[in-house]
Amino acid sequence: QVQLRESGGGLVQSGGSLVLSCAASGSMFGFDLMAWYRQPPGKPRELVGEVTSGGAPNYAESVKGRATISRDSTEKAVTLQMHNLKVDDTAIYYCYGLHHDGIGYWGQGTQVTVSS
């Protein structure tokens, strides 16, 4: 059974930095696309950024210049680094992976809270 698991959330002060990691288990093959989404309180889930195999990352305008998404060589893990965090970055952050077999998988989410 393919699973994605995030780690690295928590409480961060405004202006600070965070690193979120996501790793897959139960898969022989990698993911064609991996992405980070987030869901702020009371709002719908939104894309933070995504990266395809061999492609350059794409970022939401709200995080462009403050976020970096990177994948490892196994294509089964993805990392999100963010700096200059703002209170508006408070959200549950989800990892998403489009598996090589065409099925999409979500992680369970990790809470990031940015305090002012």
N, C-alpha and C positions, 0 to 999 in steps of 0.2 A: 504494500500500500504506500503510495507516494504521499509524503507529507512535507510541508514547509514549516520551519520554526524560526521565529524572530527572537532576537535578544538585543539587549542594550538600551531599552527604554528607561525612563525614570524622570526625576525632577531636575531641571536645569534652569539656571538664572538667565534672564534676558541678556543677550550679548554673548552667551556661552556657546559651546559646541557639543555635538553628540555624534556618536557612531552607532548605527544600527546594523546588525548582521542578520542574514537569513541563510539557512542551510537546508538543503533537501535531504531526505532519507527515503529509502525504499525504491530508488530509481536506478536502473542500469544506464539510462541515457540522460543526456543533459536537457536543458530547457532552451528552446529557440528564442524566447524572450523572457526577461525577468524585469520586474518593475516594483516600485514602491508607490503605494497609495496611502492616503490618510483620510480620516473622518473626524473633523472638528466637532465639538459638542453641538448638537442640534442641527447639523448640516449634513449634506450627502457626502458620500465618499468621493474623493477627487484624486486625480493622478498627481504624483510628485515628480516622478521621472521614470524612464524606462530605457532599456538597452537590449538590442537584439544581438544575436551571435555575429560577431565580426563587424558590428555597426557602432556608430557613435551614440552616446546617450542623448536623450531628449529630456528636457526639463520643463516643468510648469513655469510660467512667467513669475509666479509668486516666490519661487525659490531659485530662479536662475541667478547664477553668480554666487550663491551661498551653499549650493548642494553639489555633491559629487557622487555619482553612482559608478560602482565598479564590480566586475564579475571576475571569478577566478577561472583558471584554465579548465577546470572540470565542467564548467557551465552548470554547476549545481549549487552555487552560492553567490550571493550578491550582497554588497555593502552600500549603505547610504551614510555619507558624511555630510553634516551640515554645520555651518558656523554662523555667527552673528544671529543667533536665534531670537525670535520675536514671540511675544505672547500669542500672536495669531498662529504660531506654529504648533500650539497645543492641540493634540489630536491623538487618536489611536492610529498607529502606523501599521499598515499591512504589507506584507510581501506577496507578490503575485508571480506565478511562473506559468508560461505556456509551454507545456511539455512537448517533446519531440513527436509524441503520438497525437498531438492536436488537442489535448485536454488541458484546461486551465485549472490551476490549483491556487488556493489562498492559504496563507498562514493564519494563525489565530489572532494575531494583532498584538502590539505592544504599546503601552501608554507612554506618551511623552507629554510632560507638563512643563511649560516655560513660565517661570514666575517673574513678575516685574520688579 
